[in-house]
Amino acid sequence: GARVLATSKPSAMRALRAVSCIVTPSARVERGRTCDAVSGRSIAIPRSWTRPVAKIRHLETRTKCSSRSISQSPPTNTQRTRRSRVVPSALPETVFSIGTVAVLPLYGAMIAAPNSAITKRAMRSCVPFAVMGSLYFVAMAATVQSVEIQALVKTFITGVLTSGDFIGKWLTFVSACFGTATTAASGWLHLLSLDLFVARHVYLDGLETNVPSAHSLILCCMFGPCGFLAHVLTKTVWDKVRR
């Protein structure tokens, strides 16, 4: 149709240029008139020519609105479940750091200032253990929600049901669990809490029996059972020396 118009009359060429001006985004259409692409004169546009352009613009508007409604639609149950299982990558590192830093002042106070009223009040209180328990709960919650741990649990159950070797599969399962950041953080907080509990007992018992406990508390800081054993031996030797 364009070739017929182009070869018939010069006015058809101007009309074709006017149509190209309508289709191009840079053309200005005001009250059914547009500009000629060559001469720049104003040309009247029939309504039948502008209807296809109006339909195209209407379809584009509807497409944009439908895409926005789809993008802003509420998440489905599957999406909510996947989002709820996602554990922030910084959470294990955060609870690990907070727990490690929280116990250091307590050990320093028990070793450097055992007779201080502040140290006695802090170690006889349950607040330090409540803090450590809260951190441990957060770490365990992150561990349970971890996708890696859930996959390891499924593998462990499948291996036990297939081979029947519970002990061997359990050891493999525990070793694999501690290879993840969430389980390592929760295990570390578990050890810190137990070591602090042992150190508290050694400290309070040393005050009551007047037995030196600084060396035992140093061992309790990283090796709780060894610190308790050192305190028992020190207490036994100290009682014999007194006699």
Secondary structure, 3 states (H helix, E strand, C coil): CHHHHHHHCHHHHHHHHHHHHHHCCCCCCECCEEECCCCCCEEECCHHHHHHHHHHHHHHHHHHHHHHHHHCCCCCHHHHHHHHHCCCCCHHHHHHHHHHHHHHHHHHHHHHCCCCHHHHHHHHCCHHHHHHHHHHHHHHHHHHHCHHHHHHHHHHHHHHHHHCCHHHHHHHHHHHHCCCHHHHHHHHHHHHHHHHHHHHHHHHHHHHHCCCCHHHHHHHCCCHHHHHHHHHHHHHHHHHHHC
